[in-house]
Amino acid sequence: MREMEEGPRRFQNLFEACRRCADNALFLSGVFPRSLRRRRSGRMGGSRLVDRGYYVTTGKTCYRLAAEHELAEFTQQRPTLYKLSRYFEV
């Protein structure tokens, strides 16, 4: 979670940051779904709900952003990343 909060500055490029964020969201929502019950986050005044849906949305978005990056083509990961963004919940 700390890596996700710190954002791209810890990574060499935006592609790696998006991919790592999506991988973390996939791990948390898949391995610990029961712990992701609806609760208010401490950030932003506690107004944002953090639950499994939040991680699914974040994961899908980050996989799509990674798939659209030029390094996705260079590393031949574009089809896989698009597939992960579309079928994240599965």
VENFEN-V806450 format. One record per helix or strand of 2 or more residues. SS is the DSSP state (2 for helix, 1 for strand). FROM is the first residue (numbers start at 1). LEN is the number of residues. If there is no record, write none. Layout:
ss:SS from:FROM len:LEN
ss:SS from:FROM len:LEN
//
This chain:
ss:2 from:2 len:9
ss:2 from:14 len:18
ss:2 from:33 len:3
ss:1 from:39 len:2
ss:2 from:43 len:4
ss:1 from:49 len:2
ss:2 from:52 len:17
ss:2 from:70 len:5
ss:2 from:78 len:9
//
